[in-house]
Amino acid sequence: MAITESPEKYLERFWLDSVSYYDPAMMAGIACVGAHHIVLGSDAPFAVGDLGRSVASIRGLTLLSEGEREAILGPNALEWLGSSAS
């Protein structure tokens, strides 16, 4: 089956988590799907996982706006889940 849209259009459907801890990789993910499709990730309880480190990593992404950073820390996941903050 052939695709009917450009590959970039399909990327708009993807959601990624932020467990990278490597700013260039995070910015590449954001460039692909947009900050509005990134959710907080930590890989906890595995060895690499550390929720505090995950939050600090997102807060340190100064190339993003404060609103984008805050959205990654919570509201984006609620959107992905089809919920909203009450």
C-alpha positions as CSV (number, residue, x, y, z in Angstrom):
1,M,0.0,0.0,0.0
2,A,1.4,3.4,-1.0
3,I,1.3,6.3,1.5
4,T,-1.0,9.1,0.5
5,E,0.8,11.9,2.3
6,S,4.3,13.1,2.7
7,P,6.3,11.3,5.5
8,E,6.4,14.6,7.4
9,K,2.6,14.5,7.7
10,Y,2.8,11.1,9.3
11,L,5.3,12.3,11.9
12,E,2.7,14.8,13.1
13,R,0.9,11.7,14.6
14,F,3.8,10.5,16.7
15,W,4.3,11.2,20.4
16,L,7.8,10.9,22.0
17,D,9.0,10.8,25.5
18,S,11.8,13.0,26.9
19,V,14.0,10.3,28.5
20,S,17.0,11.2,26.3
21,Y,18.9,13.5,28.8
22,Y,20.9,14.7,25.8
23,D,19.8,18.1,24.6
24,P,20.7,17.7,20.8
25,A,18.7,14.4,20.7
26,M,15.7,16.2,22.4
27,M,15.9,19.1,20.0
28,A,15.9,16.6,17.1
29,G,12.8,14.9,18.4
30,I,11.1,18.3,18.9
31,A,12.1,19.3,15.4
32,C,10.4,16.1,14.1
33,V,7.1,16.1,16.0
34,G,7.0,19.5,17.8
35,A,7.2,20.3,21.5
36,H,3.5,19.8,21.8
37,H,4.0,16.0,21.1
38,I,6.7,15.4,23.6
39,V,5.8,14.0,27.1
40,L,7.9,13.6,30.2
41,G,9.7,10.3,30.4
42,S,12.1,8.9,32.9
43,D,12.4,5.1,32.3
44,A,12.0,4.7,36.1
45,P,12.4,2.2,37.8
46,F,15.2,1.1,35.5
47,A,18.8,2.1,36.1
48,V,18.7,5.1,33.7
49,G,15.5,6.3,35.2
50,D,15.4,9.3,37.4
51,L,12.3,11.5,37.5
52,G,14.1,14.5,39.0
53,R,16.8,14.3,36.3
54,S,14.0,14.1,33.7
55,V,12.3,17.2,35.0
56,A,15.6,19.1,35.3
57,S,16.5,18.1,31.7
58,I,13.3,19.6,30.4
59,R,13.6,22.8,32.5
60,G,17.1,23.2,31.1
61,L,16.0,23.3,27.4
62,T,16.3,27.1,27.1
63,L,15.7,27.0,23.4
64,L,12.0,26.2,24.2
65,S,9.6,28.7,25.6
66,E,8.6,28.4,29.2
67,G,5.1,27.4,28.0
68,E,6.6,24.6,25.9
69,R,8.7,23.3,28.8
70,E,5.7,23.3,31.1
71,A,3.5,21.5,28.6
72,I,6.1,18.7,28.3
73,L,6.0,18.3,32.1
74,G,2.3,17.5,32.2
75,P,-0.3,19.0,29.9
76,N,1.0,17.2,26.8
77,A,0.5,13.8,28.4
78,L,-3.0,14.8,29.4
79,E,-3.8,15.7,25.8
80,W,-2.3,12.4,24.6
81,L,-4.5,10.5,27.1
82,G,-7.5,12.5,25.9
83,S,-7.9,14.1,29.3
84,S,-7.5,17.6,30.7
85,A,-6.6,19.1,34.0
86,S,-9.6,19.9,36.1
